[in-house]
Amino acid sequence: MAQTDNTPLTKRMIDQSEASDKRYHLWDGLLGGFGVRIETSGRKSFILRYRAEGGGRSAPRRFMTIGRYGTLTLDEARKKARLLLSAVALGNDPAGERQTKRKELRISDLIDLYENEGCFVQRGKRQGEPMKPRTKDYTLARLRNHVVPLLGSKRISEIGAGDIETFVRDVTNGKTAKDEKIAPRKRIIVRGGPGAARKVVRDLSAVYSFAIRREIVERNPVERAAVRKTDNQRKRYLSLEEVSQLGKAFEKVLVDGANRKAIEIARLWALTGCRRNEIAALEWEEVDLDRGLLVLGDTKAGRSIRPLSLAAMAILREITRSGSSKYVFPATSGDGFYQGTKGIWPKVKREAKLMDITPHTLRHTMGSTSASSGEALALTGAILGHANPRSTAIYAHIQHQPMQNAAERTSKKIAAALGIAAE
């Protein structure tokens, strides 16, 4: 898809260029080495390539980003490219000088660079896809609230494995925890602890991996540190007796005046095994009651199809659509979705005498109930929307009826424990 002729690069050509499954370049026919890079995410940046040390085939080839399209116009970027090429002709190496300067960055500066250039696409199983805004916000918040206060003033080349181990210990012990009022009715609450330490050290490792890809540093100190980078794999789930306690608690807090939306959301967490916002932010266009499915467009694993049991469909059929809102559970005011479960959930836990559970516990409960009932692991994975290419769960995604039958058998037990009629 790269342009190779002498056609001048135009704004229209850039605007009409579309994202592909691989990044590609459009080169300018007027100015050699000047072009535009189109990422798989659709992001477009002006770039310059040249040979350092006076040119020649044996000279090292350099690539450098001039700026993002939209921030710079084509004419502005071409002008900057001409100035850089003039410097190259005089024996300078702008890209090499930039790399040398970046190697002296402090951690806080590297995090700024990561925000501007490294957060646009994800790695791993969702490689090349845009990072979700919520994920980006949480990631940067952890980096700025934990990493910057403890390591921000250090140069990136100075950080070693020992610094990482000390950092993790400090976060675990609550050294970065704070609760500050920054405006009327607005606070910044930062919690430490082992969970926060594990999450932020993974974030910091990603920042260093980004720096390695940009050839700013040569090593990732997190990889050499003796720290836990994964969450505790022992997952809490409820027995059917505990689910019964939870069902009675739902009824009690509802009688006491709780918002019905909060209880319906919580019941659907239990009956579907969906993640918190997969239900709280559920949209009507994602609900297919005719086929008994949720067709979720944007989950942790991308597009995902989940089966609905009779009990779950009964709850959804009882909900009256609210005006023009796209959400099944619209906010009481504004255009967003209902987020009041955080206020109701502590009351439910106290009433059920299950203080150690979270909404995600109900997802684990669906999985454990399915597995302990003898359902195939592939069908259990399909119910929960797991996207593991090494598993055989892909069969259940192609043929929906087997996973729907498994979901019905599993959810029927949970519905009975909750005290919900499945007919």
C-alpha positions as CSV (number, residue, x, y, z in Angstrom):
1,M,0.0,0.0,0.0
2,A,3.0,2.3,0.1
3,Q,3.3,5.0,-2.5
4,T,6.4,4.7,-4.7
5,D,5.9,7.1,-7.6
6,N,6.8,10.8,-7.9
7,T,3.3,12.0,-7.1
8,P,3.3,14.9,-4.6
9,L,1.6,14.1,-1.3
10,T,-1.6,16.0,-0.9
11,K,-4.1,16.6,2.0
12,R,-6.8,14.7,0.0
13,M,-4.5,11.7,-0.3
14,I,-3.9,11.7,3.5
15,D,-7.5,12.2,4.4
16,Q,-8.6,9.3,2.1
17,S,-6.0,6.9,3.4
18,E,-7.6,4.2,5.6
19,A,-6.3,2.0,8.3
20,S,-5.1,-1.5,7.3
21,D,-4.2,-4.6,9.2
22,K,-0.5,-3.4,8.9
23,R,1.0,0.0,9.2
24,Y,2.0,1.6,5.9
25,H,3.5,4.8,4.4
26,L,2.7,7.4,1.8
27,W,5.8,9.0,0.5
28,D,6.0,12.5,-0.9
29,G,7.2,12.8,-4.5
30,L,8.4,16.4,-4.0
31,L,10.7,15.9,-1.0
32,G,12.7,12.7,-0.7
33,G,12.3,10.9,2.6
34,F,9.3,12.8,3.7
35,G,6.0,11.0,4.2
36,V,3.0,9.9,6.3
37,R,2.8,6.8,8.4
38,I,-0.7,5.3,8.8
39,E,-1.0,3.0,11.9
40,T,-3.4,0.1,12.2
41,S,-5.4,2.3,14.6
42,G,-5.9,4.9,11.9
43,R,-3.5,7.4,13.5
44,K,-1.5,9.4,11.0
45,S,1.9,10.9,11.6
46,F,4.4,12.8,9.4
47,I,7.8,11.1,9.3
48,L,11.2,11.6,7.8
49,R,13.8,9.0,6.8
50,Y,17.4,9.8,5.8
51,R,20.9,8.4,6.0
52,A,23.2,9.8,8.7
53,E,26.9,10.5,8.5
54,G,26.8,12.3,5.2
55,G,24.7,9.6,3.4
56,G,25.8,6.7,1.3
57,R,24.6,3.1,1.3
58,S,26.8,2.1,4.3
59,A,25.5,5.0,6.5
60,P,22.8,4.1,9.1
61,R,19.3,4.8,8.1
62,R,17.3,7.0,10.4
63,F,13.5,7.4,10.9
64,M,12.0,10.2,12.9
65,T,8.5,11.4,13.6
66,I,7.9,15.0,12.8
67,G,4.4,15.3,14.2
68,R,0.9,14.1,14.2
69,Y,-1.3,14.8,11.2
70,G,-4.0,17.2,12.4
71,T,-1.7,18.9,14.9
72,L,0.5,19.8,11.9
73,T,-0.7,20.6,8.4
74,L,0.9,19.1,5.4
75,D,2.7,22.3,4.5
76,E,3.9,22.9,8.0
77,A,5.3,19.3,8.2
78,R,7.0,19.6,4.8
79,K,8.6,22.8,5.9
80,K,10.0,21.2,9.1
81,A,11.2,18.2,7.0
82,R,13.1,20.6,4.7
83,L,14.8,22.2,7.7
84,L,15.8,18.8,9.1
85,L,17.2,17.6,5.8
86,S,19.2,20.8,5.6
87,A,20.7,20.0,8.9
88,V,21.5,16.5,7.7
89,A,23.3,17.9,4.7
90,L,25.5,19.9,7.1
91,G,26.5,16.7,8.8
92,N,24.0,16.7,11.7
93,D,21.9,13.7,12.8
94,P,18.6,15.0,14.2
95,A,17.1,11.6,14.9
96,G,20.3,10.4,16.6
97,E,20.4,13.6,18.7
98,R,16.8,13.2,19.7
99,Q,17.5,9.6,20.8
100,T,20.5,10.7,22.8
101,K,18.5,13.4,24.5
102,R,15.6,11.0,25.2
103,K,18.0,8.6,27.0
104,E,18.5,11.3,29.5
105,L,14.7,11.6,30.2
106,R,13.4,11.4,33.7
107,I,10.7,8.8,34.5
108,S,8.1,11.6,34.7
109,D,9.1,12.7,31.2
110,L,8.9,9.1,29.9
111,I,5.4,8.8,31.3
112,D,4.4,12.0,29.4
113,L,5.9,10.5,26.2
114,Y,4.1,7.3,26.8
115,E,0.8,9.2,27.2
116,N,1.3,11.0,23.9
117,E,2.8,8.2,21.8
118,G,2.5,4.9,23.6
119,C,-1.1,4.7,24.7
120,F,-2.7,4.7,21.3
121,V,-2.4,1.0,20.7
122,Q,-2.4,-2.1,22.9
123,R,-0.1,-5.0,23.0
124,G,-0.8,-8.7,23.7
125,K,-3.9,-10.4,22.4
126,R,-5.4,-7.0,21.4
127,Q,-2.2,-5.8,19.7
128,G,-2.8,-2.9,17.3
129,E,-6.2,-2.0,18.7
130,P,-6.8,1.4,20.2
131,M,-6.5,1.4,24.0
132,K,-10.0,2.0,25.6
133,P,-10.3,5.5,27.1
134,R,-11.2,4.0,30.5
135,T,-8.2,1.7,30.4
136,K,-5.9,4.6,29.4
137,D,-7.3,6.8,32.2
138,Y,-6.8,4.2,34.8
139,T,-3.3,3.3,33.6
140,L,-2.1,6.9,33.5
141,A,-3.7,7.6,36.9
142,R,-1.8,4.7,38.5
143,L,1.5,5.8,36.9
144,R,1.1,9.5,38.0
145,N,-0.2,8.7,41.5
146,H,2.4,5.9,42.3
147,V,5.4,6.0,40.0
148,V,5.9,9.8,39.6
149,P,6.0,10.6,43.4
150,L,8.5,7.8,44.1
151,L,10.6,7.5,40.9
152,G,9.6,10.5,38.7
153,S,12.8,12.5,39.3
154,K,15.1,9.6,38.4
155,R,16.6,9.3,35.0
156,I,15.3,6.3,33.1
157,S,18.8,4.8,32.6
158,E,19.4,5.0,36.3
159,I,16.5,2.6,37.4
160,G,17.6,-0.9,38.3
161,A,15.9,-4.0,39.6
162,G,16.6,-2.9,43.2
163,D,14.8,0.4,42.6
164,I,11.7,-1.5,41.2
165,E,11.7,-3.9,44.3
166,T,11.9,-0.9,46.7
167,F,9.1,0.9,44.7
168,V,6.8,-2.1,44.9
169,R,7.4,-2.5,48.6
170,D,6.6,1.2,49.2
171,V,3.4,1.1,47.2
172,T,2.4,-2.1,49.0
173,N,3.0,-0.4,52.4
174,G,0.8,2.6,51.4
175,K,3.6,5.2,50.9
176,T,1.7,6.7,48.0
177,A,-1.8,6.4,49.5
178,K,-3.7,9.7,49.9
179,D,-7.1,11.2,50.3
180,E,-7.2,14.8,49.2
181,K,-10.0,17.2,48.6
182,I,-9.3,19.1,45.4
183,A,-12.7,20.8,44.8
184,P,-16.2,21.0,46.4
185,R,-17.6,17.5,46.4
186,K,-14.5,16.1,44.6
187,R,-11.6,14.2,46.1
188,I,-8.6,12.2,44.9
189,I,-8.4,8.9,46.7
190,V,-5.3,6.8,46.0
191,R,-5.0,3.4,47.7
192,G,-1.9,1.4,48.1
193,G,-1.6,-2.3,49.0
194,P,-0.4,-5.4,47.2
195,G,-3.1,-5.2,44.5
196,A,-2.2,-1.6,43.6
197,A,1.5,-2.5,43.5
198,R,0.9,-5.5,41.1
199,K,-1.1,-3.4,38.7
200,V,1.2,-0.4,38.6
201,V,4.4,-2.4,38.2
202,R,2.8,-4.0,35.2
203,D,2.0,-0.5,33.9
204,L,5.6,0.6,34.5
205,S,6.9,-2.5,32.7
206,A,4.7,-1.5,29.7
207,V,6.2,2.0,29.7
208,Y,9.7,0.5,29.6
209,S,8.7,-1.9,26.8
210,F,7.5,1.1,24.9
211,A,10.9,2.9,25.5
212,I,12.7,-0.2,24.3
213,R,10.7,-0.2,21.0
214,R,11.6,3.4,20.6
215,E,15.2,2.6,21.2
216,I,15.3,5.0,24.2
217,V,16.6,2.3,26.6
218,E,18.0,-1.1,26.1
219,R,16.6,-3.0,29.0
220,N,13.4,-3.3,31.1
221,P,14.4,-3.3,34.8
222,V,11.0,-4.6,35.8
223,E,11.7,-7.9,34.1
224,R,14.8,-8.4,36.3
225,A,13.1,-7.5,39.5
226,A,12.0,-10.0,42.1
227,V,8.4,-8.8,42.3
228,R,5.0,-10.3,41.8
229,K,3.5,-9.1,38.5
230,T,0.3,-11.2,38.5
231,D,-2.8,-11.1,40.6
232,N,-3.5,-13.8,43.2
233,Q,-5.1,-16.6,41.3
234,R,-7.3,-17.9,44.2
235,K,-10.7,-16.5,43.2
236,R,-13.6,-16.1,45.6
237,Y,-16.9,-17.6,44.5
238,L,-20.2,-18.3,46.2
239,S,-21.7,-21.6,47.1
240,L,-25.3,-22.1,46.3
241,E,-26.1,-21.6,50.0
242,E,-24.3,-18.2,49.9
243,V,-26.2,-17.3,46.6
244,S,-29.4,-18.0,48.5
245,Q,-28.2,-15.5,51.3
246,L,-27.5,-13.0,48.5
247,G,-30.9,-13.5,47.0
248,K,-32.6,-12.8,50.3
249,A,-30.4,-9.7,50.8
250,F,-31.5,-8.4,47.3
251,E,-35.1,-8.6,48.4
252,K,-34.5,-7.0,51.8
253,V,-32.6,-3.9,50.4
254,L,-35.2,-3.5,47.7
255,V,-38.0,-3.5,50.3
256,D,-36.0,-0.9,52.3
257,G,-36.0,1.5,49.3
258,A,-33.0,0.6,47.1
259,N,-33.2,1.6,43.5
260,R,-34.6,-1.3,41.5
261,K,-32.1,-0.8,38.7
262,A,-29.2,-1.6,41.1
263,I,-30.8,-4.9,42.2
264,E,-31.7,-5.9,38.6
265,I,-28.1,-5.2,37.5
266,A,-26.7,-7.3,40.4
267,R,-29.1,-10.1,39.6
268,L,-28.0,-10.1,36.0
269,W,-24.4,-10.2,37.1
270,A,-25.2,-13.4,38.9
271,L,-27.3,-14.9,36.2
272,T,-25.0,-14.1,33.2
273,G,-21.5,-14.1,34.6
274,C,-20.9,-10.8,32.8
275,R,-18.4,-8.2,34.0
276,R,-19.6,-5.2,35.9
277,N,-20.1,-2.7,33.1
278,E,-21.1,-5.3,30.5
279,I,-24.4,-5.2,32.4
280,A,-24.4,-1.7,34.0
281,A,-23.6,-0.1,30.6
282,L,-25.7,-2.6,28.5
283,E,-27.3,-1.1,25.5
284,W,-30.7,-2.1,24.0
285,E,-29.1,-2.9,20.6
286,E,-26.9,-5.5,22.4
287,V,-30.0,-7.4,23.7
288,D,-31.4,-10.1,21.4
289,L,-34.3,-11.7,23.3
290,D,-35.6,-13.5,20.2
291,R,-32.4,-15.6,20.1
292,G,-31.7,-15.4,23.9
293,L,-28.3,-13.7,23.4
294,L,-26.3,-10.6,24.4
295,V,-24.3,-9.4,21.5
296,L,-21.7,-7.2,23.2
297,G,-19.9,-4.9,20.9
298,D,-17.0,-3.7,23.1
299,T,-15.8,-6.0,25.9
300,K,-12.4,-6.8,27.3
301,A,-12.1,-9.5,24.7
302,G,-13.6,-7.4,21.9
303,R,-17.0,-8.3,20.3
304,S,-18.5,-11.1,22.4
305,I,-21.7,-13.2,22.2
306,R,-23.2,-14.3,25.6
307,P,-26.1,-16.7,26.2
308,L,-29.1,-15.6,28.2
309,S,-31.0,-18.0,30.5
310,L,-34.7,-17.9,30.9
311,A,-34.4,-16.1,34.3
312,A,-32.1,-13.4,32.8
313,M,-34.5,-12.9,29.9
314,A,-37.4,-12.6,32.3
315,I,-35.7,-9.7,34.1
316,L,-34.9,-7.9,30.8
317,R,-38.4,-8.4,29.5
318,E,-39.8,-6.6,32.6
319,I,-37.7,-3.5,32.0
320,T,-39.5,-0.7,30.2
321,R,-37.3,1.3,27.8
322,S,-36.7,4.8,29.1
323,G,-37.4,7.5,26.5
324,S,-34.6,7.9,23.9
325,S,-31.8,6.4,26.1
326,K,-29.8,3.7,24.4
327,Y,-29.0,2.1,27.8
328,V,-31.0,-0.7,29.4
329,F,-30.2,1.0,32.8
330,P,-30.0,4.7,32.1
331,A,-28.7,7.2,34.6
332,T,-31.3,9.0,36.8
333,S,-30.0,12.3,35.3
334,G,-27.9,12.9,32.3
335,D,-27.3,10.8,29.2
336,G,-25.1,8.1,30.7
337,F,-25.8,4.7,32.3
338,Y,-26.8,4.0,35.9
339,Q,-23.8,3.9,38.3
340,G,-25.6,3.7,41.6
341,T,-24.7,0.1,42.4
342,K,-21.6,1.3,44.3
343,G,-23.9,2.8,46.9
344,I,-26.2,-0.2,47.1
345,W,-23.6,-3.0,47.1
346,P,-22.3,-2.4,50.6
347,K,-25.8,-2.7,52.0
348,V,-26.3,-6.0,50.1
349,K,-23.1,-7.4,51.5
350,R,-24.0,-6.4,55.1
351,E,-27.5,-7.9,54.8
352,A,-26.1,-11.1,53.2
353,K,-23.3,-11.3,55.8
354,L,-20.8,-11.7,52.9
355,M,-18.5,-8.8,53.4
356,D,-15.6,-10.2,51.3
357,I,-17.5,-10.4,47.9
358,T,-17.4,-8.0,44.9
359,P,-19.5,-7.9,41.8
360,H,-16.7,-9.9,40.1
361,T,-17.3,-12.6,42.6
362,L,-20.6,-13.3,40.9
363,R,-18.8,-13.9,37.6
364,H,-16.5,-16.4,39.3
365,T,-19.6,-18.0,40.8
366,M,-21.1,-18.6,37.4
367,G,-17.8,-20.1,36.2
368,S,-17.4,-22.3,39.2
369,T,-21.0,-23.4,39.3
370,S,-20.8,-24.3,35.6
371,A,-17.6,-26.3,36.0
372,S,-18.7,-28.1,39.1
373,S,-21.9,-29.1,37.4
374,G,-19.9,-31.0,34.8
375,E,-20.2,-28.5,31.9
376,A,-17.4,-28.7,29.4
377,L,-14.7,-26.1,30.0
378,A,-15.2,-24.8,26.4
379,L,-18.9,-24.1,27.2
380,T,-18.0,-22.5,30.5
381,G,-15.5,-20.2,28.6
382,A,-18.2,-19.4,26.1
383,I,-20.7,-18.4,28.8
384,L,-18.1,-16.1,30.4
385,G,-16.9,-14.7,27.0
386,H,-13.3,-15.9,27.4
387,A,-11.3,-15.3,24.2
388,N,-8.4,-17.8,24.4
389,P,-7.2,-18.9,21.0
390,R,-5.7,-22.1,22.5
391,S,-9.1,-23.3,23.8
392,T,-11.8,-25.2,22.0
393,A,-14.4,-22.5,23.1
394,I,-14.4,-21.2,19.5
395,Y,-16.9,-24.1,18.7
396,A,-19.4,-22.8,21.2
397,H,-19.1,-19.3,19.6
398,I,-19.9,-20.7,16.2
399,Q,-22.9,-22.7,17.3
400,H,-24.8,-20.8,20.0
401,Q,-27.2,-23.4,21.1
402,P,-24.7,-25.7,23.0
403,M,-23.4,-22.7,25.1
404,Q,-27.0,-21.5,25.6
405,N,-28.1,-24.8,26.9
406,A,-25.1,-24.9,29.3
407,A,-25.9,-21.4,30.5
408,E,-29.5,-22.4,31.1
409,R,-28.5,-25.4,33.1
410,T,-26.0,-23.4,35.2
411,S,-28.1,-20.3,35.6
412,K,-31.2,-22.3,36.6
413,K,-29.4,-23.4,39.8
414,I,-28.3,-19.8,40.6
415,A,-31.8,-18.5,39.8
416,A,-33.3,-21.0,42.2
417,A,-30.8,-20.1,44.9
418,L,-31.6,-16.4,44.3
419,G,-35.3,-17.1,44.6
420,I,-36.1,-16.1,41.0
421,A,-38.6,-18.0,39.0
422,A,-37.0,-19.2,35.7
423,E,-40.3,-19.8,33.9
